[in-house]
């Protein structure tokens, strides 16, 4: 009996939060996949998932 493994099904879905509070404006900023962009001040954030501890770090990107 052979089993077919789907690459999309096997990929782990990272549970990114729906919003991130902007560090400057302190307003909720929507997270799309792994990035968030504050429309008020223009800062763009990248969320980095650390599966070994199941936590995120946030990095400011250009």
C-alpha positions as CSV (number, residue, x, y, z in Angstrom):
1,X,0.0,0.0,0.0
2,X,1.5,3.3,-1.1
3,X,0.8,6.6,0.6
4,X,0.9,9.9,-1.1
5,X,2.2,12.8,0.9
6,X,1.1,16.3,-0.2
7,X,3.8,18.9,0.2
8,X,1.2,21.6,1.1
9,X,-0.5,19.5,3.7
10,X,2.8,18.6,5.3
11,X,4.0,22.2,5.6
12,X,3.5,23.5,9.1
13,X,1.1,26.4,9.4
14,X,2.6,29.1,11.5
15,X,0.0,30.7,13.8
16,X,0.9,34.4,13.2
17,X,-1.1,36.8,15.3
18,X,-3.8,38.8,13.5
19,X,-2.5,42.2,14.7
20,X,0.7,43.7,16.1
21,X,0.8,46.8,18.2
22,X,3.0,49.4,16.5
23,X,6.0,50.2,18.7
24,X,5.8,54.0,17.8
25,X,2.1,54.7,17.4
26,X,0.7,52.1,19.8
27,X,-2.1,51.2,17.4
28,X,-3.0,47.8,16.2
29,X,-1.4,47.0,12.8
30,X,-2.7,44.0,10.7
31,X,-0.3,41.1,10.2
32,X,-0.3,39.7,6.6
33,X,1.6,36.4,6.5
34,X,4.8,37.4,8.4
35,X,4.8,41.2,7.9
36,X,2.9,44.2,9.4
37,X,2.9,47.7,8.1
38,X,1.8,50.7,10.2
39,X,-0.3,53.0,8.0
40,X,0.1,55.9,10.4
41,X,3.9,56.1,10.8
42,X,5.0,53.9,7.9
43,X,7.2,51.4,9.8
44,X,7.2,47.8,8.5
45,X,7.7,44.9,10.8
46,X,8.7,41.3,10.1
47,X,7.6,38.6,12.5
48,X,10.1,35.7,12.9
49,X,8.7,32.4,14.4
50,X,10.9,30.3,16.6
51,X,9.3,26.9,16.6
52,X,11.5,25.4,19.3
53,X,10.0,27.8,21.9
54,X,6.8,28.6,20.0
55,X,7.4,32.4,20.2
56,X,7.9,35.3,17.8
57,X,10.5,38.0,17.6
58,X,9.8,41.2,15.7
59,X,12.2,43.0,13.4
60,X,11.9,46.4,11.9
61,X,12.5,46.3,8.1
62,X,12.8,48.9,5.4
